[in-house]
Amino acid sequence: MSAGLRAATALAVLLGVLTAAAPSAAAHTDLVASTPQPGATVDTLDEIRLQLETSLQRDGRHVIRLLGPDGAQWDNGQTRAVADRELLAGAAPALPRQGEYTVRWCAVTADGHVQSGAYKFSYAGPTSATARPPGRTSDGGGCEVPSWGGAAALTGWLLVGVIAAAVLFLAASALLRRRVSPDHGERTGG
């Protein structure tokens, strides 16, 4: 195997390892369990509880929104992590009507990634004509990424880019040194 082919192979392996070790922009988490469950019909609704596959930041900006059939927000606006992988939000004390409701959520995982999802369920319990949403009308809200979260991911990719550029420069320099003789730049055989 020629020196150039060996260098290119080593470079490809190194870049593959660096890419695999870089922060993943496509990382995701799955909903493991929830109350209420997706597709379920419930007669009472005091809280929304979500259990996720991935560990959460204890002080992350997690959001659970309960949206009614008309899009009004019926959660209490206070989402909190109650366990390593579990989020909790309260529901309004009374709902205005029966029908299909949507749970939208997003969470900041322990590694700083923002994950989100949504599902629907049906409410068939008691209603109140005077019920008022405790939250403002919302499109489901969004997690606010901690100021360091996005920067950490960007810094990781930037570091990979700098390392890759340095490796490419060193590999190209080594190839040129091998191809050019020390006396007056004459090419050597090979």
C-alpha positions as CSV (number, residue, x, y, z in Angstrom):
1,M,0.0,0.0,0.0
2,S,1.4,3.4,-1.0
3,A,2.1,6.1,1.6
4,G,-0.6,8.3,0.2
5,L,-3.2,5.5,0.4
6,R,-2.1,4.8,4.0
7,A,-2.4,8.5,5.0
8,A,-5.9,8.8,3.3
9,T,-7.1,5.6,5.1
10,A,-5.8,6.9,8.5
11,L,-7.4,10.2,7.8
12,A,-10.8,8.6,6.9
13,V,-10.7,6.5,10.1
14,L,-9.8,9.5,12.3
15,L,-12.6,11.7,10.8
16,G,-15.0,8.8,11.3
17,V,-14.1,8.6,15.0
18,L,-14.3,12.4,15.4
19,T,-17.7,12.5,13.8
20,A,-19.0,9.7,15.9
21,A,-17.7,11.4,19.1
22,A,-19.2,14.8,18.2
23,P,-22.4,16.0,19.8
24,S,-25.4,14.6,17.9
25,A,-27.7,17.2,16.5
26,A,-30.2,14.4,15.7
27,A,-30.3,12.9,19.2
28,H,-33.8,12.2,20.4
29,T,-35.7,10.7,23.3
30,D,-38.8,8.6,23.4
31,L,-41.8,8.9,25.6
32,V,-41.8,5.7,27.6
33,A,-45.1,6.2,29.6
34,S,-47.6,9.0,30.2
35,T,-50.8,9.9,32.1
36,P,-53.0,10.2,30.3
37,Q,-51.8,7.8,27.6
38,P,-51.8,8.6,23.9
39,G,-55.2,7.6,22.4
40,A,-56.8,7.0,25.8
41,T,-60.2,8.2,26.9
42,V,-60.1,9.6,30.5
43,D,-62.9,10.7,32.9
44,T,-60.7,12.8,35.2
45,L,-57.6,14.9,34.6
46,D,-55.7,16.4,37.4
47,E,-52.2,16.3,36.0
48,I,-50.1,15.3,33.0
49,R,-47.2,13.0,33.8
50,L,-44.6,12.0,31.2
51,Q,-41.8,9.5,31.6
52,L,-39.0,9.8,29.0
53,E,-36.3,7.4,27.9
54,T,-33.5,9.9,28.5
55,S,-32.3,11.6,31.7
56,L,-33.4,15.2,32.1
57,Q,-31.7,18.3,33.4
58,R,-33.1,18.9,36.8
59,D,-33.3,22.7,36.3
60,G,-33.9,22.6,32.6
61,R,-36.6,24.6,30.9
62,H,-39.1,21.8,30.3
63,V,-42.6,22.5,29.0
64,I,-45.8,20.4,29.0
65,R,-48.8,22.1,27.3
66,L,-52.4,20.7,27.4
67,L,-54.3,22.2,24.5
68,G,-58.1,21.9,24.2
69,P,-60.1,21.2,21.1
70,D,-60.1,25.0,20.3
71,G,-56.3,25.4,20.9
72,A,-56.7,27.1,24.3
73,Q,-54.1,26.1,26.9
74,W,-55.5,24.1,29.8
75,D,-52.3,23.2,31.8
76,N,-51.4,25.2,34.8
77,G,-48.2,26.6,33.1
78,Q,-45.9,25.0,35.6
79,T,-43.9,22.0,34.3
80,R,-41.2,20.5,36.5
81,A,-38.9,17.5,36.5
82,V,-40.1,15.2,39.4
83,A,-37.6,12.4,38.8
84,D,-34.5,11.8,36.6
85,R,-36.7,11.0,33.6
86,E,-40.1,12.3,34.6
87,L,-42.0,15.5,34.0
88,L,-45.2,16.7,35.7
89,A,-47.6,19.6,34.9
90,G,-51.0,20.2,36.5
91,A,-54.2,20.6,34.5
92,A,-57.0,23.2,35.0
93,P,-59.4,22.4,37.8
94,A,-62.3,22.2,35.3
95,L,-62.4,21.7,31.5
96,P,-64.9,23.4,29.3
97,R,-65.9,20.5,27.2
98,Q,-65.4,16.9,26.3
99,G,-63.4,16.0,23.3
100,E,-59.9,15.5,21.9
101,Y,-57.1,17.2,23.8
102,T,-53.4,17.5,22.8
103,V,-50.4,17.1,25.0
104,R,-47.3,18.9,23.6
105,W,-44.0,18.7,25.4
106,C,-40.4,19.5,25.2
107,A,-37.6,18.8,27.5
108,V,-33.9,19.6,27.9
109,T,-32.0,16.3,28.3
110,A,-29.0,15.9,30.6
111,D,-26.7,16.3,27.6
112,G,-28.3,19.6,26.7
113,H,-30.4,18.5,23.7
114,V,-33.9,19.8,23.4
115,Q,-36.4,17.1,22.6
116,S,-40.1,17.4,21.9
117,G,-43.2,15.5,21.0
118,A,-47.0,15.5,21.0
119,Y,-49.9,13.1,21.3
120,K,-53.7,13.2,21.6
121,F,-56.2,11.7,24.0
122,S,-59.9,12.2,24.7
123,Y,-61.5,13.7,27.7
124,A,-65.0,12.3,28.6
125,G,-65.4,13.6,32.2
126,P,-67.4,16.4,33.8
127,T,-67.2,19.8,32.2
128,S,-67.9,23.4,33.4
129,A,-69.5,26.1,31.2
130,T,-67.7,28.7,33.3
131,A,-64.2,27.1,33.0
132,R,-61.5,29.5,32.0
133,P,-58.0,28.4,30.8
134,P,-55.4,29.2,33.5
135,G,-52.8,29.8,30.7
136,R,-52.9,32.0,27.7
137,T,-53.8,30.6,24.3
138,S,-50.6,29.0,23.0
139,D,-49.3,27.0,20.0
140,G,-47.8,24.5,22.4
141,G,-45.0,26.6,23.7
142,G,-41.3,25.7,23.3
143,C,-38.5,24.9,25.5
144,E,-36.0,27.6,26.1
145,V,-32.5,26.2,25.6
146,P,-30.2,27.3,28.3
147,S,-27.8,29.9,27.0
148,W,-24.9,27.4,27.3
149,G,-26.8,24.5,25.6
150,G,-26.7,25.7,22.1
151,A,-23.1,27.0,22.5
152,A,-21.9,23.7,23.8
153,A,-23.2,21.9,20.7
154,L,-21.7,24.5,18.4
155,T,-18.4,24.4,20.3
156,G,-18.3,20.6,19.9
157,W,-18.8,20.8,16.1
158,L,-16.4,23.7,15.8
159,L,-13.8,21.7,17.7
160,V,-14.3,18.8,15.3
161,G,-13.9,21.1,12.3
162,V,-10.6,22.6,13.7
163,I,-9.2,19.1,14.4
164,A,-10.3,17.8,11.0
165,A,-8.6,20.9,9.3
166,A,-5.4,20.3,11.3
167,V,-5.3,16.6,10.4
168,L,-5.9,17.4,6.7
169,F,-3.1,20.0,6.8
170,L,-0.7,17.7,8.5
171,A,-1.5,14.8,6.1
172,A,-1.1,17.0,3.1
173,S,2.2,18.4,4.4
174,A,3.5,14.9,5.1
175,L,2.6,13.7,1.6
176,L,4.3,16.7,0.0
177,R,7.5,16.2,2.1
178,R,7.7,12.6,0.9
179,R,7.1,13.5,-2.7
180,V,9.7,16.3,-2.9
181,S,13.4,15.6,-2.2
182,P,15.3,17.9,0.1
183,D,17.6,19.2,-2.6
184,H,16.0,21.8,-4.8
185,G,12.5,20.4,-4.9
186,E,13.2,17.6,-7.3
187,R,10.6,14.8,-7.3
188,T,11.6,11.4,-6.1
189,G,10.5,8.2,-7.6
190,G,7.3,6.6,-6.3
